[in-house]
Amino acid sequence: MTFRWQSRIYTCDSLHHPYIRPPLPHGDFQTARQLFANVRWGSLELHHHLDASAVARTYAPDEPIILNRPHAAARAARFFASKFPGKSLYAVKANPSADLLEVLWGAGITHYDTASIAEVRLVRQTLPEATLCFMHPVKTASAIREAYRVHGVRTFSLDTREELEKIVAATADDEGNLAPDLRLCVRLRVSSEYSELSLASKFGIDLADAGPLLQETRQSADWLGVCFHVGSQAMTPFAYVQALERVRAAIADAGVVIDMIDVGGGFPSVYPGMEPPPLEDYFAVIHRHFEALPIAYNAELWCEPGRALCAEYNSLIVKVEKRRGRELYINDGAYGALYDAAHIGWRFPVKCLTGNRSEALEDFAFYGPTCDDADYMEGPFQLPADIQAGDFIEIGMLGAYGAAMRTAFNGFGQGDSVIVGDEPMASLYTGERKDPRVSDNVVSLR
Ligand SMILES: Cc1ncc(COP(=O)(O)O)c(C=O)c1O
C-alpha cells in the first residue's frame, strides 16, 4: 500500500474555527495558505479514483479519507453563476479548501464572502483576480485596514454605528483623508424561522433602528447595500420573501438610495429528511421581490451561498473499529467532519462500502474516536444488519461545514483526500427529484 500519512491538522483552540491559529504577521501571504492547509489535504490528491468503493479497496485506510468531487462543486457553481438573477459570492467559511476555491473560480464564481482576515489572505493568495467582500459585521480595525490597503477589499458589512466609525477610520489614508470608494452593507436582522440553523440572534440591526444607521452609512458610502441572512438550510423560498419585506420597510424608513441588496446565504442542500424545493423556485421568488423594492434603477442583487455551493463537494470514508449492538465505533466524529451530526443531530446519507453484506438494513448510532462521551452521533444511520468491525462506510454530503470543521482533538483528525469521479450521494443539480417512497436515510437523486 502506498498510503502516505500527512500531519496537516493543527491543534486548535476553537471547535468552531479549527483552522484559526495565532494571527499571522501583517500581510504575510506566504503563510496564509499554510493556515488553511488542514483543509488542503494533500498527498493523495493527484490520485483519481472511480468511486468510494474503489478508494476503500485500494487503501483499506486506517484513518478517514475525505473524497473530493470537483465536478459536483463546479456544477453547483455553474448553476448559481448562470441561474441566480444577480451576483453569487461564495461564503468561504463553509469550506475554505484552496482546491475548492480554484474549482469555483474556474466555474464562474468571481466574488467571495470572507469573514476573517485569514480568509481574505487565503482567497487573495489563491485567486489573485477575485473580488473580496468582508462580510463579518464585527471586525478588528487592523483586519479592516489590511483588507482595504493590502488586498483591495472595498465591500464591508456592519450592523452598528461603532462598526461604521471603525471602518471609516481604518480605511482613511495616513493624512486622514477618508476613503472615497467604500461599498458598505448594513446587515438587517431577519427571522430564521424557515431555516434549520438559526442566524437570527447574533448579527443584524433591528428594523426599528435600521433607518438611522442606513442614513448615517449613506454619508460614508460610495455605494450602499442592505444584507441579511435567513439562517442556514432555508427549507422554503418564503424565508426570503419575509426578509425582503423587512428590507422594504427599512428602506422606506431611511429614505436613502440603495445600490445593492444582498440576500445572503441559506440556500439549502439535500440531506436525509430534508428535501427542499428546487433552487429555481428560490431564485424566482427573490427576483420578483427584489424587482419590486424601492431601490436605485441600476441596483444590484447579490447572494452569498456557502452550503449550496460546496455540500456535494466532499464525502468521507470511515472505518468501523468496533460494534456494540446497534452502536458503531468509527474513526471520525464530533470533533472531526461529523460536528453537525453530533451537535445538532443532523443526519447524513451513509453507504456500506464492504461487499457481501446483508441487504436488510438496521438503524445504527455512531461513536467517534475520541474518549469523549459527547463524541456521539445518534443518527439513526441505516446500514446492513450484519455490518461489523473492519468494514468501511461512506458518509455523504459533508462538503459544507463538515470537512472544514475537523480538529486534532485527542490526536485524531489525520487523514488524506482523494478525488473521485462518481456522483455525490445526493444532488440538487442533477435535475432528478427523489422518489418520496425511497428510504429517507440514503437520498439518492441520481
Ligand atoms: C454572512 C454570511 N453569508 C453567507 C453564509 C453562508 O450561509 P449558507 O452556508 O447557509 O449558505 C454565512 C454562514 O454563516 C454567513 O454568516
The ligand as a Gaussian input file, in Angstrom:
#p B3LYP/6-31G(d) Opt

LIG

0 1
 C      -22.651000      36.443000       6.285000
 C      -22.846000      35.046000       5.807000
 N      -23.043000      34.843000       4.492000
 C      -23.198000      33.609000       3.982000
 C      -23.157000      32.488000       4.806000
 C      -23.338000      31.150000       4.190000
 O      -24.527000      30.569000       4.578000
 P      -25.040000      29.216000       3.972000
 O      -23.952000      28.225000       4.122000
 O      -26.255000      28.890000       4.766000
 O      -25.376000      29.454000       2.539000
 C      -22.982000      32.648000       6.186000
 C      -22.975000      31.494000       7.080000
 O      -22.863000      31.560000       8.273000
 C      -22.814000      33.971000       6.699000
 O      -22.626000      34.174000       8.008000

